[in-house]
């Protein structure tokens, strides 16, 4: 499951759980692009509830859309990632280096209040 929820004019909340297949990845990325189109200096709260590696087909879709994802991420200044997996926290923060102008910070899932405060600061 991948849900993108508009939370105000400059914030998206993304929830991810389970394993994504090719079709789910297409739908998720389309929704992410659509809902972030008009955001400027945006914030994103990304909650990883139950992570499973996506299918190979889903990974291919994600890589094929990297150019549009780079363009989309220019709409955001900060992203907070909520996950209890230490390795996902590290990978998330390293991913921030791929997107100039985007700061990504990882938090444990029970630190949602702290993550939201960081996004707002």
Contact map, one row per residue, 1 for C-alpha under 8 A:
1110000000000011111100010000000000000000000000000000000000000000000000000000000000000000000000000000000000000000000000000
1111000000000111100000010001000000000000000000000000000000000000000000000000000000000000000000000000000000000000000000000
1111100000000111000000000001000000000000000000000000000000000000000000000000000000000000000000000000000000000000000000000
0111110000011110000000000001001100100000000000000000000000000000000000000000000000000000000000000000000000000000000000000
0011111000011100000000000000000000000000000000000000000000000000000000000000000000000000000000000000000000000000000000000
0001111110111000000000000000000000100000000000000000000000000000000000000000000000000000000000000000000000000000000000000
0000111111111000000000000000000000000000000000000000000000000000000000000000000000000000000000000000000000000000000000000
0000011111110000000000000000000000000000000000000000000000000000000000000000000000000000000000000000000000000000000000000
0000011111100000000000000000000000000010000000000000000000000000000000000000000000000000000000000000000000000000000000000
0000001111110000000000000000000000000011111000000000000000000000000000000000000000000000000000000000000000000000000000000
0000011111111000000000000000000000000010011110000000000000000000000000000000000000000000000000000000000000000000000000000
0001111101111100000000000000000000110000011110000000000000000000000000000000000000000000000000000000000000000000000000000
0001111000111110000000000000000000000000000111100000000000000000000000000000000000000000000000000000000000000000000000000
0111100000011111000000000000000000000000000111100000000000000000000000000000000000000000000000000000000000000000000000000
1111000000001111100000000000000000000000000001111000000000000000000000000000000000000000000000000000000000000000000000000
1110000000000111110000000000000000000000000001111110000000000000000000000000000000000000000000000000000000000000000000000
1100000000000011111000000000000000000000000000011111000000000000000000000000000000000000000000000000000000000000000000000
1000000000000001111100000000000000000000000000000111000000000000000000000000000000000000000000000000000000000000000000000
1000000000000000111110000000000000000000000000000011111000000000000000000000000000000000000000000000000000000000000000000
1000000000000000011111011000000000000000000000000001111001000000000000000000000000000000000000000000000000000000000000000
0000000000000000001111111000000000000000000000000000011111000000000000000000000000000000000000000000000000000000000000000
0000000000000000000111111100000000000000000000000000001111101000000000000000000000000000000000000000000000000000000000000
0000000000000000000011111110000000000000000000000000000001000000000000000000000000000000000000000000000000000000000000000
1100000000000000000111111111000000000000000000000000000001000000000000000000000000000000000000000000000000000000000000000
0000000000000000000111111111100000000000000000000000000001001100000000000000000000000000000000000000000000000000000000000
0000000000000000000001111111110000000000000000000000000001001000000000000000000000000000000000000000000000000000000000000
0000000000000000000000111111111000000000000000000000000000000000000000000000000000000000000000000000000000000000000000000
0111000000000000000000011111111100000000000000000000000000000000000000000000000000000000000000000000000000000000000000000
0000000000000000000000001111111110000000000000000000000000000100000000000000000000000000000000000000000000000000000000000
0000000000000000000000000111111111000000000000000000000000000000000000000000000000000000000000000000000000000000000000000
0001000000000000000000000011111111100000000000000000000000000000000000000000000000000000000000000000000000000000000000000
0001000000000000000000000001111111110000000000000000000000000000000000000000000000000000000000000000000000000000000000000
0000000000000000000000000000111111111000000000000000000000000000000010010000000000000000000000000000000000000000000000000
0000000000000000000000000000011111111000000000000000000000000000000000000000000000000000000000000000000000000000000000000
0001010000010000000000000000001111111100000000000000000000000000000000000000000000000000000000000000000000000000000000000
0000000000010000000000000000000111111110000000000000000000000000000000010010000000000000000000000000000000000000000000000
0000000000000000000000000000000011111110000000000000000000000000000000010010000000000000000000000000000000000000000000000
0000000000000000000000000000000000111111000000000000000000000000000000000000000000000000000000000000000000000000000000000
0000000011100000000000000000000000011111110000000000000000000000000000000011000000000000000000000000000000000000000000000
0000000001000000000000000000000000000111110000000000000000000000000000000011000000000000000000000000000000000000000000000
0000000001000000000000000000000000000011111000000000000000000000000000000011100000000000000000000000000000000000000000000
0000000001110000000000000000000000000011111100000000000000000000000000000011110000000000000000000000000000000000000000000
0000000001110000000000000000000000000000111110000000000000000000000000000001111000000000000000000000000000000000000000100
0000000000111100000000000000000000000000011111000000000000000000000000000001011100000000000000000000000000000000000000100
0000000000111100000000000000000000000000001111100000000000000000000000000000001111000000000000000000000000000000001100000
0000000000001111000000000000000000000000000111110000000000000000000000000000001111000000000000000000000000000000000000000
0000000000001111000000000000000000000000000011111000000000000000000000000000000011100000000000000000000000001000000000000
0000000000000011100000000000000000000000000001111110000000000000000000000000000011100000000000000000000000000000000000000
0000000000000011100000000000000000000000000000111110000000000000000000000000000000100000000000000000000000000000000000000
0000000000000001110000000000000000000000000000011111000000000000000000000000000000000000000000000000000000000000000000000
0000000000000001111000000000000000000000000000011111100000000000000000000000000000000000000000000000000000000000000000000
0000000000000000111100000000000000000000000000000111110000000000000000000000000000000000000000000000000000000000000000000
0000000000000000001100000000000000000000000000000011111000000000000000000000000000000000000000000000000000000000000000000
0000000000000000001110000000000000000000000000000001111101100000000000000000000000000000000000000000000000000000000000000
0000000000000000001111000000000000000000000000000000111111100000000000000000000000000000000000000000000000000000000000000
0000000000000000000011000000000000000000000000000000011111110000000000000000000000000000000000000000000000000000000000000
0000000000000000000011000000000000000000000000000000001111111000000000000000000000000000000000000000000000000000000000000
0000000000000000000111111100000000000000000000000000011111111100000000000000000000000000000000000000000000000000000000000
0000000000000000000001000000000000000000000000000000011111111110000000000000000000000000000000000000000000000000000000000
0000000000000000000000000000000000000000000000000000000111111111000000000000000000000000000000000000000000000000000000000
0000000000000000000001001100000000000000000000000000000011111111100000000000000000000000000000000000000000000000000000000
0000000000000000000000001000100000000000000000000000000001111111110000000000000000000000000000000000000000000000000000000
0000000000000000000000000000000000000000000000000000000000111111110000000000000000000000000000000000000000000000000000000
0000000000000000000000000000000000000000000000000000000000011111111000000000000000000000000000000000000000000000000000000
0000000000000000000000000000000000000000000000000000000000001111111110000000000000000000000000000000000000000000000000000
0000000000000000000000000000000000000000000000000000000000000111111111000000000000000000000000000000000000000000000000000
0000000000000000000000000000000000000000000000000000000000000001111111100000000000000000000000000000000000000000000000000
0000000000000000000000000000000000000000000000000000000000000000111111110000000000000000000000000000000000000000000000000
0000000000000000000000000000000010000000000000000000000000000000111111111000000000000000000000000000000000000000000000000
0000000000000000000000000000000000000000000000000000000000000000011111111100000000000000000000000010000000000000000000000
0000000000000000000000000000000000000000000000000000000000000000001111111110000000000000000000000000000000000000000000000
0000000000000000000000000000000010011000000000000000000000000000000111111111000000000000000000000000000000000000000000000
0000000000000000000000000000000000000000000000000000000000000000000011111111000000000000000000000010010000000000000000000
0000000000000000000000000000000000000000000000000000000000000000000001111111100000000000000000000011110000000000000000000
0000000000000000000000000000000000011011110000000000000000000000000000111111100000000000000000000000000000000000000000000
0000000000000000000000000000000000000011111100000000000000000000000000011111111000000000000000000000110000000000000000000
0000000000000000000000000000000000000000111000000000000000000000000000000111111000000000000000000000111000000000000000000
0000000000000000000000000000000000000000011100000000000000000000000000000001111100000000000000000000011110000000000000100
0000000000000000000000000000000000000000001111000000000000000000000000000001111110000000000000000000011110000000000000100
0000000000000000000000000000000000000000000111000000000000000000000000000000011111000000000000000000000111100000001101100
0000000000000000000000000000000000000000000011110000000000000000000000000000001111100000100100000000000111100000001000000
0000000000000000000000000000000000000000000011110000000000000000000000000000000111110000100000000000000001111011001000000
0000000000000000000000000000000000000000000000111000000000000000000000000000000011111101100000000000000001111000000000000
0000000000000000000000000000000000000000000000000000000000000000000000000000000001111100100000000000000000111000000000000
0000000000000000000000000000000000000000000000000000000000000000000000000000000000111111100000000000000000010000000000000
0000000000000000000000000000000000000000000000000000000000000000000000000000000000111111110000000000000000000000000000000
0000000000000000000000000000000000000000000000000000000000000000000000000000000000001111111000000000000000000000000000000
0000000000000000000000000000000000000000000000000000000000000000000000000000000000101111111100000000000000000000000000000
0000000000000000000000000000000000000000000000000000000000000000000000000000000011111111111110000000000011100000000000000
0000000000000000000000000000000000000000000000000000000000000000000000000000000000000111111111000000000001000000000000000
0000000000000000000000000000000000000000000000000000000000000000000000000000000000000011111111100000000000000000000000000
0000000000000000000000000000000000000000000000000000000000000000000000000000000010000001111111110000000111000000000000000
0000000000000000000000000000000000000000000000000000000000000000000000000000000000000000111111111000001111000000000000000
0000000000000000000000000000000000000000000000000000000000000000000000000000000000000000011111111100000000000000000000000
0000000000000000000000000000000000000000000000000000000000000000000000000000000000000000001111111110000100000000000000000
0000000000000000000000000000000000000000000000000000000000000000000000000000000000000000000111111111011100000000000000000
0000000000000000000000000000000000000000000000000000000000000000000000000000000000000000000011111111010000000000000000000
0000000000000000000000000000000000000000000000000000000000000000000000000000000000000000000001111111000000000000000000000
0000000000000000000000000000000000000000000000000000000000000000000001001100000000000000000000111111110000000000000000000
0000000000000000000000000000000000000000000000000000000000000000000000000100000000000000000000011111110000000000000000000
0000000000000000000000000000000000000000000000000000000000000000000000000101100000000000000000000011111000000000000000000
0000000000000000000000000000000000000000000000000000000000000000000000001101111000000000000000011011111100000000000000000
0000000000000000000000000000000000000000000000000000000000000000000000000000111000000000000010010000111110000000000000000
0000000000000000000000000000000000000000000000000000000000000000000000000000011110000000000110110000011111000000000000000
0000000000000000000000000000000000000000000000000000000000000000000000000000011110000000100110000000001111100000000000000
0000000000000000000000000000000000000000000000000000000000000000000000000000000111100000110110000000000111110000000000000
0000000000000000000000000000000000000000000000000000000000000000000000000000000111110000100000000000000011111011001000000
0000000000000000000000000000000000000000000000000000000000000000000000000000000001111000000000000000000001111111000000000
0000000000000000000000000000000000000000000000100000000000000000000000000000000001110000000000000000000000111111000000000
0000000000000000000000000000000000000000000000000000000000000000000000000000000000000000000000000000000000011111000000000
0000000000000000000000000000000000000000000000000000000000000000000000000000000001000000000000000000000000111111111000000
0000000000000000000000000000000000000000000000000000000000000000000000000000000001000000000000000000000000111111111100000
0000000000000000000000000000000000000000000000000000000000000000000000000000000000000000000000000000000000000011111110000
0000000000000000000000000000000000000000000000000000000000000000000000000000000000000000000000000000000000000011111111000
0000000000000000000000000000000000000000000010000000000000000000000000000000000111000000000000000000000000100011111111100
0000000000000000000000000000000000000000000010000000000000000000000000000000000100000000000000000000000000000001111111110
0000000000000000000000000000000000000000000000000000000000000000000000000000000000000000000000000000000000000000111111111
0000000000000000000000000000000000000000000000000000000000000000000000000000000100000000000000000000000000000000011111111
0000000000000000000000000000000000000000001100000000000000000000000000000000011100000000000000000000000000000000001111111
0000000000000000000000000000000000000000000000000000000000000000000000000000000000000000000000000000000000000000000111111
0000000000000000000000000000000000000000000000000000000000000000000000000000000000000000000000000000000000000000000011111
